[in-house]
Amino acid sequence: MTIAVPLPVTVRVLDMREIAPRVRHTIVAQLFEHLVPGAALELKVDHNPMPLRRQFEARYGELCRWTYLERGPDLWRVRLERNEALPRAAE
């Protein structure tokens, strides 16, 4: 009998307050695209990252699980976890 042991989740922490605002979304998207399924990014920001959430929902849909870890007012922490790709329906 084989017992499956879950592997630890890899989480990369990114303090977005240290990144120029004009490139933040691009950097987060690039990092997310290189995550393996099950890995995650933890973002630290000084405001509600709702515009980024909308962008990720439109671009990645079910591939990204978005979880608020802390909700301001001075610090917002968000976890973006990469899900497995869903199989495409036969056309």
C-alpha positions as CSV (number, residue, x, y, z in Angstrom):
1,M,0.0,0.0,0.0
2,T,1.3,3.4,-1.0
3,I,0.5,6.5,1.1
4,A,0.5,9.8,-0.7
5,V,2.3,12.5,1.3
6,P,1.5,16.0,0.2
7,L,4.5,18.1,-0.8
8,P,5.1,21.4,0.9
9,V,3.7,24.4,-1.0
10,T,6.3,26.8,-2.4
11,V,5.4,30.4,-1.6
12,R,7.4,33.4,-2.9
13,V,6.9,36.6,-1.0
14,L,6.9,39.8,-3.0
15,D,6.8,43.2,-1.3
16,M,5.2,45.3,-4.1
17,R,5.7,48.5,-2.1
18,E,9.3,48.3,-3.2
19,I,8.5,48.1,-7.0
20,A,7.7,51.0,-9.2
21,P,3.9,51.3,-9.7
22,R,4.2,51.3,-13.5
23,V,5.7,47.8,-13.7
24,R,4.0,46.0,-10.7
25,H,1.3,44.2,-12.6
26,T,3.7,43.1,-15.3
27,I,6.2,41.7,-12.8
28,V,3.5,39.8,-10.8
29,A,2.0,38.3,-14.0
30,Q,5.4,37.1,-15.2
31,L,6.2,35.5,-11.8
32,F,2.8,33.9,-11.7
33,E,3.2,32.4,-15.2
34,H,6.4,30.7,-14.1
35,L,4.8,29.0,-11.0
36,V,4.2,25.3,-11.1
37,P,0.8,24.1,-10.1
38,G,0.4,24.3,-6.3
39,A,3.1,27.0,-5.9
40,A,2.0,30.5,-4.8
41,L,3.0,34.2,-4.6
42,E,2.3,36.2,-1.5
43,L,2.0,39.9,-2.3
44,K,2.4,42.7,0.2
45,V,0.8,46.0,-0.8
46,D,-0.3,49.3,0.8
47,H,-3.8,49.3,-0.8
48,N,-6.5,46.9,-1.8
49,P,-5.2,45.3,-5.0
50,M,-8.6,44.9,-6.6
51,P,-7.5,46.2,-10.0
52,L,-4.9,43.4,-10.1
53,R,-7.5,40.9,-9.0
54,R,-9.8,41.9,-11.9
55,Q,-6.9,41.6,-14.3
56,F,-5.9,38.2,-13.0
57,E,-9.6,36.9,-13.1
58,A,-9.9,38.0,-16.8
59,R,-6.5,36.7,-17.8
60,Y,-6.1,33.5,-15.8
61,G,-9.6,32.6,-14.6
62,E,-9.6,29.3,-12.7
63,L,-5.8,28.9,-12.9
64,C,-5.4,31.5,-10.1
65,R,-6.8,31.1,-6.6
66,W,-6.9,34.5,-4.9
67,T,-6.9,34.6,-1.1
68,Y,-6.8,37.7,1.1
69,L,-4.5,37.0,4.1
70,E,-4.7,40.5,5.6
71,R,-7.0,43.4,4.6
72,G,-5.4,46.8,5.5
73,P,-5.7,49.5,6.3
74,D,-1.9,49.9,6.1
75,L,-0.9,46.5,4.8
76,W,-2.7,44.1,2.5
77,R,-1.4,40.6,2.0
78,V,-2.7,38.4,-0.8
79,R,-1.9,34.9,-1.8
80,L,-2.0,33.9,-5.5
81,E,-1.9,30.2,-5.9
82,R,-1.4,28.5,-9.3
83,N,-4.0,25.8,-9.9
84,E,-3.8,22.9,-12.3
85,A,-4.9,23.7,-15.8
86,L,-8.4,22.4,-16.6
87,P,-8.7,20.1,-19.5
88,R,-10.3,21.7,-22.6
89,A,-13.7,20.5,-23.7
90,A,-13.6,18.5,-27.0
91,E,-14.7,20.7,-29.9
